[in-house]
């Protein structure tokens, strides 16, 4: 009828009816259902189709532009009597290697002994009342993703680490010109059966990677705690080198300040050394001071500068004192390059030569290298061997895929 507004309703399941305001919204809902049905068909008819597949589910009733749920489908090649289960990862734990990487999720599926495991991440910007509410909301979606051969009314188990799903507390959120949107948040975990609070810096451009992490103790940052495994390796190698009476080590340069955890730890452990931390993003320096216990002093100095230029200028300066140790821990913003750390510009031979010129004769160079491309990783190793007398490689399980390299001059 003329001048009558059409009534548009969408019924996604037997229990819910959603009233929509435009034909465009209705088309989006229908197309979404079609896409999901196509994916379910592919997965059920092609065993390889589910390898590394993930599905992002938006909440049509929310104004949030981020997924409410992300579902990862993990299939085991071996047969099992236990066919299918869903594992809900509590908020704040999605960055764990076991849940945040393909290799970790495969190990989780092996441990759970299900033939297909659905690993579910809960969106950072959304609220979840309980595990039961998550199960109720996802029951239909999960049922559609079950492997072939299961009876239609099969009871699908929902697994998790406990009954609580909300373990994340947002402390601060902002936007940086260099890294984009970020958040400082706290999550609760267990350590030897005791609850611990961890404060983390997360970049939304790579939300499953922790940029900086600190442990809270009595409401304050524990300055003697290091979370990153590659930081622990660097510090241990440094300690062993000092035990071998390296008297030339009086100053340390850290390229990539981040939350300042590594610089702060080095300053606490070796207050007699000068520690210089270089960070291109001034916002990160402010965050390190406000939220991660970074306190500049005469022997702990932040420098807001491009790490490439800083090293090249230091190498060209005849008056500047040479460093006893240089640590490179800068992440790569371009995820399409197959390398997460450092950016390719830090792997150029000219830069490595500048690093060498900045070191004293007994100096040590540590590089955090995270690279999925084996050929490229081997190329970096060969380049280091051409520049340094001794190169050691430390591979760290449980962090992002790639080698961690410790290079000695």
C-alpha positions as a Markdown table, in Angstrom:
| # | Residue | x | y | z |
|---|---|---|---|---|
| 1 | Unk | 0.0 | 0.0 | 0.0 |
| 2 | Unk | 1.2 | 3.5 | -0.7 |
| 3 | Unk | 2.9 | 5.4 | 2.1 |
| 4 | Unk | 3.1 | 2.2 | 4.1 |
| 5 | Unk | 6.5 | 1.4 | 5.5 |
| 6 | Unk | 7.3 | -2.3 | 4.8 |
| 7 | Unk | 7.8 | -4.5 | 7.8 |
| 8 | Unk | 11.0 | -6.5 | 7.5 |
| 9 | Unk | 11.8 | -9.4 | 9.8 |
| 10 | Unk | 14.6 | -11.9 | 9.9 |
| 11 | Unk | 14.3 | -15.3 | 11.7 |
| 12 | Unk | 17.8 | -16.8 | 12.2 |
| 13 | Unk | 16.5 | -19.7 | 14.2 |
| 14 | Unk | 13.3 | -21.1 | 15.7 |
| 15 | Unk | 13.5 | -18.9 | 18.8 |
| 16 | Unk | 14.5 | -15.5 | 17.6 |
| 17 | Unk | 12.9 | -12.9 | 15.3 |
| 18 | Unk | 14.9 | -9.7 | 14.4 |
| 19 | Unk | 13.1 | -6.7 | 13.0 |
| 20 | Unk | 15.2 | -4.8 | 10.5 |
| 21 | Unk | 15.0 | -1.2 | 9.3 |
| 22 | Unk | 16.1 | -1.6 | 5.6 |
| 23 | Unk | 16.2 | -4.0 | 2.7 |
| 24 | Unk | 20.0 | -3.6 | 2.7 |
| 25 | Unk | 20.2 | -5.1 | 6.2 |
| 26 | Unk | 18.0 | -8.0 | 5.2 |
| 27 | Unk | 20.2 | -8.7 | 2.2 |
| 28 | Unk | 23.3 | -8.7 | 4.5 |
| 29 | Unk | 21.6 | -11.2 | 6.8 |
| 30 | Unk | 20.7 | -13.5 | 4.0 |
| 31 | Unk | 24.1 | -13.3 | 2.3 |
| 32 | Unk | 25.8 | -14.1 | 5.6 |
| 33 | Unk | 23.6 | -17.2 | 6.1 |
| 34 | Unk | 24.5 | -18.3 | 2.5 |
| 35 | Unk | 28.2 | -17.8 | 3.0 |
| 36 | Unk | 28.1 | -19.8 | 6.2 |
| 37 | Unk | 26.1 | -22.6 | 4.6 |
| 38 | Unk | 28.6 | -22.8 | 1.7 |
| 39 | Unk | 31.5 | -23.0 | 4.2 |
| 40 | Unk | 29.8 | -25.7 | 6.2 |
| 41 | Unk | 29.2 | -27.7 | 2.9 |
| 42 | Unk | 32.9 | -27.3 | 1.9 |
| 43 | Unk | 34.1 | -28.4 | 5.3 |
| 44 | Unk | 31.9 | -31.5 | 5.4 |
| 45 | Unk | 32.8 | -32.7 | 1.9 |
| 46 | Unk | 36.5 | -31.9 | 1.8 |
| 47 | Unk | 38.8 | -33.1 | 4.6 |
| 48 | Unk | 41.4 | -30.4 | 3.8 |
| 49 | Unk | 38.9 | -27.6 | 3.6 |
| 50 | Unk | 38.9 | -27.1 | 7.4 |
| 51 | Unk | 42.7 | -26.7 | 7.8 |
| 52 | Unk | 43.4 | -23.4 | 9.4 |
| 53 | Unk | 39.8 | -22.2 | 8.8 |
| 54 | Unk | 38.4 | -19.5 | 11.0 |
| 55 | Unk | 35.0 | -17.9 | 11.1 |
| 56 | Unk | 34.3 | -14.4 | 12.5 |
| 57 | Unk | 30.8 | -13.9 | 13.9 |
| 58 | Unk | 29.5 | -10.3 | 14.2 |
| 59 | Unk | 26.7 | -9.3 | 16.6 |
| 60 | Unk | 24.0 | -7.7 | 14.5 |
| 61 | Unk | 22.4 | -6.1 | 17.5 |
| 62 | Unk | 25.6 | -4.4 | 18.6 |
| 63 | Unk | 27.2 | -1.2 | 17.3 |
| 64 | Unk | 30.7 | -2.8 | 17.7 |
| 65 | Unk | 32.6 | -3.3 | 14.4 |
| 66 | Unk | 34.7 | -6.1 | 15.8 |
| 67 | Unk | 33.7 | -9.8 | 15.9 |
| 68 | Unk | 31.9 | -11.1 | 18.9 |
| 69 | Unk | 33.2 | -14.6 | 18.4 |
| 70 | Unk | 36.1 | -16.1 | 16.3 |
| 71 | Unk | 35.8 | -19.8 | 15.7 |
| 72 | Unk | 38.9 | -21.9 | 14.6 |
| 73 | Unk | 38.3 | -25.3 | 13.2 |
| 74 | Unk | 40.9 | -27.9 | 14.0 |
| 75 | Unk | 40.8 | -31.4 | 12.5 |
| 76 | Unk | 43.1 | -34.2 | 13.6 |
| 77 | Unk | 44.2 | -36.6 | 10.8 |
| 78 | Unk | 43.8 | -39.7 | 13.1 |
| 79 | Unk | 40.4 | -41.3 | 13.9 |
| 80 | Unk | 39.0 | -41.0 | 17.4 |
| 81 | Unk | 35.9 | -42.3 | 19.2 |
| 82 | Unk | 35.4 | -38.7 | 20.5 |
| 83 | Unk | 34.2 | -36.9 | 17.3 |
| 84 | Unk | 33.5 | -33.3 | 18.1 |
| 85 | Unk | 33.8 | -30.7 | 20.9 |
| 86 | Unk | 33.9 | -26.9 | 21.3 |
| 87 | Unk | 36.6 | -25.2 | 23.5 |
| 88 | Unk | 35.8 | -21.7 | 24.8 |
| 89 | Unk | 38.9 | -19.7 | 25.5 |
| 90 | Unk | 38.4 | -17.3 | 28.4 |
| 91 | Unk | 38.9 | -13.6 | 27.6 |
| 92 | Unk | 42.5 | -12.6 | 28.0 |
| 93 | Unk | 43.9 | -16.1 | 27.3 |
| 94 | Unk | 43.6 | -15.9 | 23.5 |
| 95 | Unk | 47.2 | -14.6 | 23.3 |
| 96 | Unk | 48.5 | -17.9 | 24.8 |
| 97 | Unk | 50.5 | -19.9 | 22.3 |
| 98 | Unk | 48.2 | -22.9 | 23.0 |
| 99 | Unk | 45.1 | -20.9 | 21.8 |
| 100 | Unk | 46.6 | -18.1 | 19.6 |
| 101 | Unk | 48.7 | -20.1 | 17.1 |
| 102 | Unk | 47.8 | -22.9 | 14.6 |
| 103 | Unk | 50.4 | -25.1 | 16.1 |
| 104 | Unk | 49.1 | -24.5 | 19.7 |
| 105 | Unk | 45.5 | -25.2 | 18.7 |
| 106 | Unk | 46.6 | -28.5 | 17.0 |
| 107 | Unk | 48.3 | -29.5 | 20.2 |
| 108 | Unk | 45.2 | -28.6 | 22.2 |
| 109 | Unk | 43.1 | -30.8 | 19.9 |
| 110 | Unk | 45.6 | -33.7 | 20.4 |
| 111 | Unk | 45.5 | -33.2 | 24.2 |
| 112 | Unk | 41.6 | -33.2 | 24.1 |
| 113 | Unk | 41.6 | -36.2 | 21.8 |
| 114 | Unk | 38.7 | -35.1 | 19.8 |
| 115 | Unk | 38.7 | -35.7 | 16.0 |
| 116 | Unk | 37.4 | -32.1 | 15.4 |
| 117 | Unk | 37.8 | -29.3 | 17.9 |
| 118 | Unk | 36.3 | -25.9 | 17.6 |
| 119 | Unk | 38.4 | -23.3 | 19.4 |
| 120 | Unk | 36.3 | -20.2 | 20.3 |
| 121 | Unk | 37.8 | -16.8 | 21.0 |
| 122 | Unk | 35.6 | -14.2 | 22.7 |
| 123 | Unk | 35.7 | -10.7 | 21.3 |
| 124 | Unk | 37.6 | -8.0 | 23.3 |
| 125 | Unk | 34.9 | -5.4 | 22.9 |
| 126 | Unk | 32.0 | -7.6 | 23.9 |
| 127 | Unk | 30.5 | -8.7 | 27.2 |
| 128 | Unk | 29.7 | -12.4 | 28.1 |
| 129 | Unk | 27.6 | -13.2 | 31.2 |
| 130 | Unk | 28.7 | -16.8 | 31.6 |
| 131 | Unk | 29.9 | -19.9 | 29.8 |
| 132 | Unk | 26.3 | -21.1 | 29.7 |
| 133 | Unk | 25.2 | -18.0 | 27.8 |
| 134 | Unk | 28.0 | -18.5 | 25.3 |
| 135 | Unk | 27.0 | -22.1 | 24.8 |
| 136 | Unk | 23.3 | -21.1 | 24.3 |
| 137 | Unk | 24.1 | -18.4 | 21.8 |
| 138 | Unk | 26.5 | -20.6 | 19.8 |
| 139 | Unk | 24.7 | -23.9 | 20.0 |
| 140 | Unk | 23.2 | -23.7 | 16.5 |
| 141 | Unk | 26.4 | -22.4 | 14.8 |
| 142 | Unk | 28.5 | -25.1 | 16.5 |
| 143 | Unk | 26.0 | -27.8 | 15.5 |
| 144 | Unk | 26.3 | -26.7 | 11.9 |
| 145 | Unk | 30.1 | -27.3 | 12.0 |
| 146 | Unk | 30.0 | -30.8 | 13.3 |
| 147 | Unk | 31.8 | -33.5 | 11.1 |
| 148 | Unk | 29.9 | -35.9 | 8.9 |
| 149 | Unk | 28.4 | -39.0 | 10.4 |
| 150 | Unk | 27.2 | -37.5 | 13.7 |
| 151 | Unk | 23.5 | -37.9 | 14.4 |
| 152 | Unk | 21.6 | -34.5 | 14.0 |
| 153 | Unk | 20.7 | -34.3 | 17.8 |
| 154 | Unk | 24.2 | -35.2 | 19.1 |
| 155 | Unk | 25.0 | -33.4 | 22.4 |
| 156 | Unk | 28.1 | -31.4 | 21.7 |
| 157 | Unk | 30.4 | -30.8 | 24.8 |
| 158 | Unk | 31.6 | -27.3 | 25.5 |
| 159 | Unk | 35.0 | -27.2 | 27.2 |
| 160 | Unk | 36.9 | -24.4 | 28.9 |
| 161 | Unk | 39.5 | -23.7 | 31.6 |
| 162 | Unk | 36.8 | -23.0 | 34.2 |
| 163 | Unk | 33.3 | -21.5 | 34.6 |
| 164 | Unk | 34.5 | -17.9 | 34.3 |
| 165 | Unk | 34.7 | -16.3 | 30.8 |
| 166 | Unk | 35.3 | -12.7 | 31.7 |
| 167 | Unk | 38.9 | -12.4 | 32.8 |
| 168 | Unk | 39.9 | -9.1 | 31.1 |
| 169 | Unk | 39.8 | -5.6 | 32.7 |
| 170 | Unk | 40.5 | -2.7 | 30.4 |
| 171 | Unk | 42.9 | -0.1 | 31.9 |
| 172 | Unk | 43.4 | 2.3 | 29.1 |
| 173 | Unk | 42.7 | 2.5 | 25.3 |
| 174 | Unk | 44.0 | 4.9 | 22.8 |
| 175 | Unk | 45.4 | 5.5 | 19.3 |
| 176 | Unk | 49.0 | 6.0 | 18.2 |
| 177 | Unk | 50.1 | 7.5 | 14.9 |
| 178 | Unk | 52.6 | 4.7 | 14.5 |
| 179 | Unk | 50.8 | 1.6 | 15.7 |
| 180 | Unk | 47.1 | 2.5 | 15.4 |
| 181 | Unk | 44.6 | 1.6 | 18.1 |
| 182 | Unk | 45.9 | -0.1 | 21.2 |
| 183 | Unk | 44.7 | -1.2 | 24.7 |
| 184 | Unk | 46.3 | -1.7 | 28.1 |
| 185 | Unk | 44.4 | -4.4 | 29.9 |
| 186 | Unk | 44.8 | -6.8 | 32.9 |
| 187 | Unk | 44.0 | -10.4 | 33.0 |
| 188 | Unk | 44.0 | -13.0 | 35.8 |
| 189 | Unk | 45.8 | -16.2 | 35.4 |
| 190 | Unk | 47.2 | -19.0 | 37.7 |
| 191 | Unk | 50.8 | -19.6 | 38.6 |
| 192 | Unk | 51.4 | -22.7 | 40.6 |
| 193 | Unk | 47.8 | -22.7 | 41.7 |
| 194 | Unk | 47.9 | -19.0 | 42.8 |
| 195 | Unk | 46.1 | -16.2 | 41.0 |
| 196 | Unk | 48.3 | -13.6 | 39.4 |
| 197 | Unk | 47.4 | -10.3 | 37.6 |
| 198 | Unk | 49.2 | -9.6 | 34.3 |
| 199 | Unk | 49.0 | -6.2 | 32.7 |
| 200 | Unk | 49.4 | -6.3 | 28.9 |
| 201 | Unk | 49.8 | -3.9 | 26.0 |
| 202 | Unk | 47.9 | -5.1 | 22.9 |
| 203 | Unk | 47.9 | -3.6 | 19.4 |
| 204 | Unk | 44.6 | -4.1 | 17.6 |
| 205 | Unk | 46.6 | -4.5 | 14.3 |
| 206 | Unk | 47.8 | -7.8 | 15.8 |
| 207 | Unk | 45.5 | -8.6 | 18.7 |
| 208 | Unk | 46.8 | -12.1 | 19.4 |
| 209 | Unk | 50.3 | -10.9 | 20.1 |
| 210 | Unk | 51.3 | -9.4 | 23.5 |
| 211 | Unk | 53.5 | -6.4 | 22.8 |
| 212 | Unk | 54.5 | -5.9 | 26.5 |
| 213 | Unk | 53.5 | -7.7 | 29.7 |
| 214 | Unk | 54.1 | -6.9 | 33.4 |
| 215 | Unk | 53.1 | -8.8 | 36.5 |
| 216 | Unk | 51.2 | -6.8 | 39.2 |
| 217 | Unk | 52.2 | -7.2 | 42.8 |
| 218 | Unk | 50.2 | -5.5 | 45.5 |
| 219 | Unk | 48.8 | -3.1 | 42.9 |
| 220 | Unk | 52.2 | -2.2 | 41.5 |
| 221 | Unk | 54.3 | -3.4 | 38.6 |
| 222 | Unk | 56.7 | -6.1 | 39.6 |
| 223 | Unk | 60.0 | -4.7 | 38.1 |
| 224 | Unk | 61.8 | -8.0 | 38.6 |
| 225 | Unk | 59.5 | -10.0 | 36.3 |
| 226 | Unk | 60.1 | -10.8 | 32.7 |
| 227 | Unk | 57.2 | -12.4 | 30.7 |
| 228 | Unk | 58.7 | -12.8 | 27.2 |
| 229 | Unk | 60.7 | -16.0 | 26.7 |
| 230 | Unk | 63.1 | -14.3 | 24.2 |
| 231 | Unk | 63.8 | -11.6 | 26.8 |
| 232 | Unk | 64.7 | -14.3 | 29.3 |
| 233 | Unk | 67.0 | -15.9 | 26.8 |
| 234 | Unk | 68.7 | -12.6 | 26.1 |
| 235 | Unk | 69.2 | -11.8 | 29.8 |
| 236 | Unk | 70.5 | -15.3 | 30.5 |
| 237 | Unk | 73.0 | -15.1 | 27.6 |
| 238 | Unk | 74.1 | -11.7 | 28.9 |
| 239 | Unk | 74.6 | -13.0 | 32.4 |
| 240 | Unk | 76.7 | -15.9 | 31.2 |
| 241 | Unk | 78.8 | -13.5 | 29.2 |
| 242 | Unk | 79.4 | -11.3 | 32.2 |
| 243 | Unk | 80.4 | -14.4 | 34.2 |
| 244 | Unk | 83.2 | -14.9 | 31.7 |
| 245 | Unk | 84.6 | -11.5 | 32.9 |
| 246 | Unk | 83.6 | -9.4 | 29.9 |
| 247 | Unk | 85.0 | -6.1 | 31.4 |
| 248 | Unk | 84.1 | -4.2 | 28.2 |
| 249 | Unk | 80.4 | -4.3 | 29.0 |
| 250 | Unk | 79.5 | -1.0 | 30.5 |
| 251 | Unk | 76.4 | 0.1 | 28.5 |
| 252 | Unk | 73.5 | -1.6 | 26.8 |
| 253 | Unk | 71.4 | -0.4 | 23.8 |
| 254 | Unk | 67.8 | -1.8 | 23.4 |
| 255 | Unk | 66.2 | -1.1 | 20.1 |
| 256 | Unk | 62.4 | -1.3 | 20.6 |
| 257 | Unk | 61.4 | 0.0 | 24.0 |
| 258 | Unk | 57.7 | -1.0 | 23.9 |
| 259 | Unk | 56.4 | -1.1 | 27.5 |
| 260 | Unk | 60.0 | -0.8 | 28.8 |
| 261 | Unk | 60.0 | -4.2 | 30.5 |
| 262 | Unk | 63.4 | -5.3 | 29.2 |
| 263 | Unk | 65.1 | -2.0 | 29.8 |
| 264 | Unk | 63.6 | -1.8 | 33.3 |
| 265 | Unk | 64.7 | -5.3 | 34.1 |
| 266 | Unk | 68.2 | -4.7 | 32.9 |
| 267 | Unk | 68.4 | -1.5 | 34.9 |
| 268 | Unk | 67.3 | -3.4 | 38.1 |
| 269 | Unk | 69.7 | -6.3 | 37.5 |
| 270 | Unk | 72.7 | -4.2 | 36.5 |
| 271 | Unk | 72.3 | -0.7 | 38.0 |
| 272 | Unk | 75.9 | 0.1 | 37.3 |
| 273 | Unk | 75.4 | -0.1 | 33.5 |
| 274 | Unk | 73.9 | 2.6 | 31.3 |
| 275 | Unk | 70.8 | 1.4 | 29.5 |
| 276 | Unk | 69.6 | 3.3 | 26.4 |
| 277 | Unk | 66.1 | 2.4 | 25.1 |
| 278 | Unk | 65.2 | 3.6 | 21.6 |
| 279 | Unk | 61.5 | 3.9 | 20.6 |
| 280 | Unk | 60.2 | 5.6 | 17.5 |
| 281 | Unk | 56.7 | 6.1 | 18.9 |
| 282 | Unk | 56.5 | 8.7 | 21.7 |
| 283 | Unk | 53.1 | 7.2 | 22.8 |
| 284 | Unk | 54.9 | 4.0 | 23.8 |
| 285 | Unk | 57.3 | 5.8 | 26.0 |
| 286 | Unk | 54.3 | 7.5 | 27.8 |
| 287 | Unk | 52.6 | 4.2 | 28.2 |
| 288 | Unk | 55.8 | 2.6 | 29.6 |
| 289 | Unk | 56.0 | 5.4 | 32.2 |
| 290 | Unk | 52.3 | 5.4 | 33.2 |
| 291 | Unk | 51.4 | 1.7 | 33.2 |
| 292 | Unk | 54.5 | -0.4 | 33.1 |
| 293 | Unk | 56.8 | 1.0 | 35.8 |
| 294 | Unk | 59.4 | 2.5 | 33.5 |
| 295 | Unk | 61.2 | 5.3 | 35.4 |
| 296 | Unk | 64.0 | 7.1 | 33.4 |
| 297 | Unk | 67.1 | 8.0 | 35.3 |
| 298 | Unk | 70.8 | 8.9 | 34.7 |
| 299 | Unk | 71.5 | 5.2 | 33.8 |
| 300 | Unk | 68.1 | 4.4 | 32.2 |
| 301 | Unk | 67.5 | 6.8 | 29.3 |
| 302 | Unk | 64.7 | 6.6 | 26.7 |
| 303 | Unk | 65.4 | 8.0 | 23.2 |
| 304 | Unk | 62.5 | 8.9 | 20.9 |
| 305 | Unk | 64.1 | 8.1 | 17.5 |
| 306 | Unk | 64.1 | 5.8 | 14.6 |
| 307 | Unk | 66.3 | 2.8 | 15.5 |
| 308 | Unk | 67.9 | 2.7 | 12.1 |
| 309 | Unk | 69.0 | 6.3 | 12.2 |
| 310 | Unk | 70.0 | 6.1 | 15.9 |
| 311 | Unk | 72.4 | 3.2 | 15.1 |
| 312 | Unk | 73.7 | 4.7 | 12.0 |
| 313 | Unk | 74.4 | 8.1 | 13.7 |
| 314 | Unk | 76.1 | 6.3 | 16.6 |
| 315 | Unk | 78.3 | 4.3 | 14.2 |
| 316 | Unk | 79.4 | 7.4 | 12.4 |
| 317 | Unk | 80.2 | 9.3 | 15.6 |
| 318 | Unk | 83.9 | 9.0 | 16.6 |
| 319 | Unk | 83.3 | 10.5 | 20.1 |
| 320 | Unk | 80.4 | 8.3 | 21.2 |
| 321 | Unk | 81.3 | 5.4 | 23.5 |
| 322 | Unk | 80.8 | 2.0 | 22.1 |
| 323 | Unk | 78.2 | -0.3 | 23.6 |
| 324 | Unk | 79.0 | -3.6 | 25.2 |
| 325 | Unk | 75.6 | -5.1 | 24.2 |
| 326 | Unk | 72.9 | -4.3 | 21.6 |
| 327 | Unk | 69.5 | -5.9 | 21.8 |
| 328 | Unk | 67.1 | -5.7 | 18.7 |
| 329 | Unk | 63.4 | -6.3 | 19.5 |
| 330 | Unk | 61.4 | -4.3 | 17.0 |
| 331 | Unk | 58.2 | -5.7 | 15.5 |
| 332 | Unk | 57.2 | -5.5 | 11.8 |
| 333 | Unk | 53.9 | -3.7 | 11.1 |
| 334 | Unk | 53.4 | -5.3 | 7.7 |
| 335 | Unk | 52.0 | -8.8 | 8.3 |
| 336 | Unk | 52.1 | -9.6 | 4.6 |
| 337 | Unk | 55.9 | -10.0 | 4.5 |
| 338 | Unk | 55.9 | -13.3 | 6.4 |
| 339 | Unk | 58.2 | -11.8 | 9.1 |
| 340 | Unk | 56.9 | -10.5 | 12.4 |
| 341 | Unk | 60.2 | -9.2 | 13.9 |
| 342 | Unk | 62.2 | -7.2 | 13.0 |
| 343 | Unk | 61.2 | -5.1 | 9.9 |
| 344 | Unk | 63.2 | -6.0 | 6.8 |
| 345 | Unk | 65.1 | -2.6 | 6.9 |
| 346 | Unk | 66.8 | -3.9 | 10.1 |
| 347 | Unk | 68.1 | -6.9 | 8.2 |
| 348 | Unk | 70.0 | -5.0 | 5.5 |
| 349 | Unk | 73.8 | -5.7 | 5.5 |
| 350 | Unk | 74.5 | -2.0 | 5.9 |
| 351 | Unk | 72.5 | -1.8 | 9.1 |
| 352 | Unk | 74.2 | -4.9 | 10.5 |
| 353 | Unk | 77.5 | -3.4 | 9.8 |
| 354 | Unk | 76.5 | -0.2 | 11.6 |
| 355 | Unk | 75.5 | -2.4 | 14.6 |
| 356 | Unk | 78.9 | -3.9 | 14.5 |
| 357 | Unk | 80.6 | -0.5 | 14.5 |
| 358 | Unk | 78.5 | 0.5 | 17.5 |
| 359 | Unk | 79.9 | -2.4 | 19.6 |
| 360 | Unk | 83.2 | -2.6 | 21.4 |
| 361 | Unk | 85.6 | -5.4 | 20.5 |
| 362 | Unk | 84.0 | -7.8 | 23.0 |
| 363 | Unk | 80.4 | -6.6 | 22.3 |
| 364 | Unk | 77.4 | -8.8 | 21.9 |
| 365 | Unk | 74.4 | -8.4 | 19.5 |
| 366 | Unk | 71.0 | -10.0 | 20.2 |
| 367 | Unk | 68.3 | -10.2 | 17.6 |
| 368 | Unk | 64.8 | -11.3 | 18.1 |
| 369 | Unk | 63.9 | -12.9 | 14.7 |
| 370 | Unk | 60.3 | -14.1 | 14.1 |
| 371 | Unk | 60.1 | -15.4 | 10.5 |
| 372 | Unk | 57.9 | -18.1 | 8.9 |
| 373 | Unk | 59.9 | -18.1 | 5.7 |
| 374 | Unk | 62.6 | -20.7 | 6.2 |
| 375 | Unk | 64.7 | -19.5 | 3.2 |
| 376 | Unk | 64.6 | -16.0 | 4.5 |
| 377 | Unk | 65.5 | -17.1 | 8.0 |
| 378 | Unk | 68.5 | -19.0 | 6.7 |
| 379 | Unk | 69.5 | -16.0 | 4.7 |
| 380 | Unk | 69.6 | -13.8 | 7.8 |
| 381 | Unk | 71.7 | -16.5 | 9.6 |
| 382 | Unk | 74.3 | -16.5 | 6.8 |
| 383 | Unk | 74.4 | -12.7 | 6.7 |
| 384 | Unk | 75.1 | -12.6 | 10.5 |
| 385 | Unk | 77.8 | -15.2 | 10.1 |
| 386 | Unk | 79.5 | -13.1 | 7.5 |
| 387 | Unk | 79.6 | -10.2 | 9.9 |
| 388 | Unk | 80.3 | -11.8 | 13.3 |
| 389 | Unk | 82.9 | -14.3 | 14.4 |
| 390 | Unk | 80.3 | -16.4 | 16.3 |
| 391 | Unk | 76.6 | -16.8 | 15.8 |
| 392 | Unk | 74.3 | -18.8 | 18.2 |
| 393 | Unk | 70.7 | -19.7 | 17.4 |
| 394 | Unk | 68.1 | -20.2 | 20.2 |
| 395 | Unk | 64.7 | -21.6 | 19.1 |
| 396 | Unk | 62.0 | -20.9 | 21.5 |
| 397 | Unk | 58.9 | -23.1 | 21.7 |
| 398 | Unk | 55.7 | -21.4 | 22.7 |
| 399 | Unk | 56.2 | -18.1 | 21.0 |
| 400 | Unk | 55.4 | -17.0 | 17.4 |
| 401 | Unk | 56.9 | -19.2 | 14.8 |
| 402 | Unk | 60.5 | -18.4 | 13.9 |
| 403 | Unk | 64.0 | -18.5 | 15.3 |
| 404 | Unk | 65.5 | -16.3 | 18.0 |
| 405 | Unk | 69.1 | -15.5 | 17.2 |
| 406 | Unk | 71.9 | -14.5 | 19.5 |
| 407 | Unk | 74.9 | -13.2 | 17.7 |
| 408 | Unk | 78.3 | -12.6 | 19.3 |
| 409 | Unk | 81.0 | -10.4 | 17.8 |
